[in-house]
């Protein structure tokens, strides 16, 4: 399993139950991959923070027009590409 597949499964696990095979492969990958382990922790933290936020706060966040700058977006894409090639 590569990082791209692992991060997709980590995200999907927020919405659906993964199959036993997916969970096993993902668990093994996360055990050996620090980047995916960090991503998993970040997802857990986001989920926890969102569960504690008030409906009014969430509505304000979703209503705001928050966007990354083009340069920041490009930096993130570059980092993700480099991380996927590093495995």
trRosetta pair geometry for C-beta under 8 A, 3 or more apart (Angstrom, degrees):
i j d omega theta_ij theta_ji phi_ij phi_ji
1 5 5.0 -122 -162 85 85 128
1 6 5.5 100 145 -60 118 91
1 25 4.8 121 -42 167 139 109
1 26 7.0 -121 153 -83 172 46
1 28 7.5 122 28 78 124 100
1 29 4.5 -75 82 -68 123 138
2 5 5.3 94 56 13 70 101
2 6 6.9 -133 102 -5 35 94
2 84 6.7 55 161 -152 120 83
2 87 5.6 154 -143 81 82 151
3 6 5.4 -57 -142 40 33 113
3 7 6.1 29 162 -17 70 105
3 29 7.8 173 -89 174 47 125
3 33 6.4 -179 -92 -170 91 152
3 35 6.2 -4 -127 90 135 125
3 36 5.7 -151 -131 -62 82 108
3 83 5.9 -100 106 136 168 100
3 84 5.4 -136 61 -104 116 65
3 87 5.6 178 -19 -33 103 142
4 7 6.3 -55 -145 36 25 104
4 8 6.5 27 153 -19 60 108
4 84 5.5 34 -45 -119 102 123
5 8 5.7 -57 -151 36 31 113
5 9 6.4 27 153 -16 66 107
5 29 8.0 -154 86 -89 98 172
6 9 5.8 -58 -149 38 31 108
6 10 6.3 33 153 -22 66 105
6 26 5.9 137 -135 -130 79 76
6 29 4.6 -138 -94 118 133 147
6 30 6.7 162 -165 -61 129 76
6 33 6.8 122 69 60 174 154
6 36 4.7 -18 123 -130 141 145
6 39 8.0 117 118 67 102 139
7 10 5.4 -47 -143 35 35 115
7 11 6.4 36 155 -17 64 104
7 36 6.4 -129 -64 -121 77 90
7 39 5.5 -54 -112 150 97 163
8 11 5.9 -59 -154 38 29 109
8 12 6.2 26 152 -17 66 110
9 12 5.5 -54 -139 41 34 111
9 13 6.1 46 156 -32 65 101
9 18 6.2 54 -168 -109 102 137
9 22 5.7 -172 -140 -177 132 109
9 25 7.9 151 -36 89 175 103
9 26 4.9 -131 111 -90 143 129
10 13 5.8 -48 -151 23 28 117
10 14 7.8 37 147 -26 54 93
10 26 6.9 158 -64 -157 73 128
10 30 7.8 114 -80 -81 118 123
10 36 7.0 -180 -38 -168 143 92
10 39 6.1 108 89 120 166 110
10 40 5.4 -118 -136 -93 136 78
10 43 5.9 -178 155 -9 109 161
11 14 6.0 -46 -173 13 41 113
11 15 7.8 9 145 3 64 105
11 43 7.1 -144 -91 -111 56 140
12 15 6.0 -73 -162 46 47 100
12 16 5.9 -33 167 44 86 100
12 18 6.9 100 102 -81 106 94
13 16 7.2 -85 -117 67 27 57
13 17 7.7 39 -140 -128 67 26
13 18 5.3 -31 -97 -32 92 113
13 26 7.7 142 -52 164 138 172
14 43 6.6 -125 -65 -178 123 122
14 47 6.8 -155 -128 -85 113 126
18 22 3.9 -121 179 94 109 125
18 23 4.8 141 96 -57 119 80
18 26 6.8 -18 162 5 169 145
19 22 4.6 96 52 7 78 103
19 23 7.0 -145 91 -5 40 86
20 23 5.8 -55 -147 37 30 111
20 24 6.3 31 155 -20 64 107
21 24 5.8 -54 -147 35 29 111
21 25 6.4 24 158 -13 64 109
22 25 6.0 -60 -146 41 28 107
22 26 5.9 26 158 -17 65 114
23 26 5.8 -60 -142 42 26 110
23 27 6.0 30 159 -23 64 108
24 27 5.9 -54 -146 34 26 111
24 28 6.5 23 157 -15 61 107
25 28 5.9 -58 -151 37 29 109
25 29 6.3 26 155 -17 65 109
26 29 5.7 -56 -145 38 31 110
26 30 6.1 27 159 -17 67 109
27 30 6.0 -57 -143 39 27 107
27 31 6.4 36 154 -28 61 105
28 31 5.6 -53 -155 26 30 117
28 32 6.9 2 160 1 63 108
29 32 6.5 -77 -156 46 30 92
29 33 5.5 -8 165 7 72 126
29 36 6.0 -11 132 78 99 165
30 33 6.2 -70 -119 53 26 92
30 36 5.1 -117 -107 114 67 112
30 37 5.3 117 -173 -82 81 71
30 40 5.7 34 -136 -28 132 150
31 37 7.9 93 -89 -77 14 115
33 36 4.1 42 103 23 121 110
33 37 6.3 169 94 -18 62 86
33 87 7.2 -12 -112 -105 121 117
34 37 5.4 -55 -144 36 33 116
34 38 6.4 35 156 -20 66 102
35 38 5.8 -53 -154 34 30 111
35 39 6.5 31 148 -19 63 105
35 83 5.4 157 -160 -156 165 126
36 39 5.3 -47 -145 35 39 116
36 40 6.3 45 152 -23 66 101
37 40 5.7 -50 -151 33 31 114
37 41 6.6 30 150 -17 63 104
38 41 5.7 -55 -150 37 33 111
38 42 6.3 36 151 -21 66 105
39 42 5.6 -53 -148 35 32 114
39 43 6.5 34 153 -20 64 103
40 43 5.8 -52 -150 34 31 111
40 44 6.5 31 151 -18 63 105
41 44 5.6 -54 -150 36 33 113
41 45 6.3 34 153 -19 66 106
42 45 5.7 -53 -146 37 32 111
42 46 6.3 33 155 -19 65 105
43 46 5.8 -53 -146 37 30 111
43 47 6.3 31 155 -20 64 107
44 47 5.8 -56 -149 36 29 112
44 48 6.3 30 153 -19 64 107
45 48 5.6 -55 -147 37 31 112
45 49 6.2 28 156 -17 66 107
46 49 5.8 -57 -144 39 29 109
46 50 6.1 27 158 -17 65 109
47 50 5.9 -57 -145 39 27 109
47 51 6.3 27 156 -21 63 108
48 51 5.9 -57 -149 34 28 110
48 52 6.6 17 155 -12 62 110
49 52 5.9 -66 -151 40 31 106
49 53 6.5 41 152 -37 67 103
50 53 5.6 -44 -145 17 35 117
50 58 7.1 74 -153 -102 81 116
53 57 4.6 -119 -176 85 101 127
53 58 5.2 119 117 -55 124 90
53 61 7.8 -15 176 -4 156 139
54 57 4.6 96 56 5 81 102
54 58 7.0 -150 92 -3 43 86
55 58 5.7 -56 -146 39 33 112
55 59 6.2 36 155 -23 67 105
56 59 5.8 -53 -148 34 29 112
56 60 6.6 29 153 -19 62 105
57 60 5.8 -56 -152 35 32 111
57 61 6.5 31 152 -19 66 105
58 61 5.7 -54 -148 35 33 111
58 62 6.3 25 158 -12 67 108
59 62 6.0 -59 -145 42 29 106
59 63 6.0 25 157 -19 65 113
60 63 5.8 -59 -141 40 27 109
60 64 6.4 34 158 -31 63 103
61 64 6.0 -52 -151 22 28 111
61 66 7.7 -30 -165 0 69 136
68 72 4.4 -125 -176 90 103 118
68 73 4.6 132 105 -60 124 86
68 76 7.3 -25 -180 -2 166 137
69 72 4.6 91 54 8 83 103
69 73 6.9 -147 91 -6 41 87
70 73 5.6 -55 -146 37 31 114
70 74 6.3 31 155 -19 65 106
71 74 5.7 -53 -148 36 32 112
71 75 6.4 37 151 -23 64 103
72 75 5.5 -50 -149 33 33 115
72 76 6.6 34 153 -19 64 103
73 76 5.9 -55 -153 34 31 111
73 77 6.5 31 150 -18 64 105
74 77 5.6 -53 -149 36 34 113
74 78 6.3 36 153 -21 66 105
75 78 5.7 -55 -149 35 30 112
75 79 6.4 29 154 -17 65 106
76 79 5.8 -54 -147 37 31 110
76 80 6.3 31 155 -18 65 107
77 80 5.8 -57 -148 37 29 110
77 81 6.3 31 154 -20 65 106
78 81 5.7 -55 -149 36 30 111
78 82 6.3 28 154 -17 65 107
79 82 5.7 -55 -146 38 31 111
79 83 6.2 32 155 -20 65 107
80 83 5.7 -53 -145 36 31 112
80 84 6.4 28 157 -18 64 105
81 84 6.0 -59 -150 36 29 107
81 85 6.5 20 155 -12 65 109
82 85 5.9 -62 -148 41 31 106
82 86 6.2 39 152 -34 66 107
83 86 5.6 -50 -146 24 32 118
83 87 7.7 36 158 -27 59 92
84 87 6.7 -45 -164 14 35 106
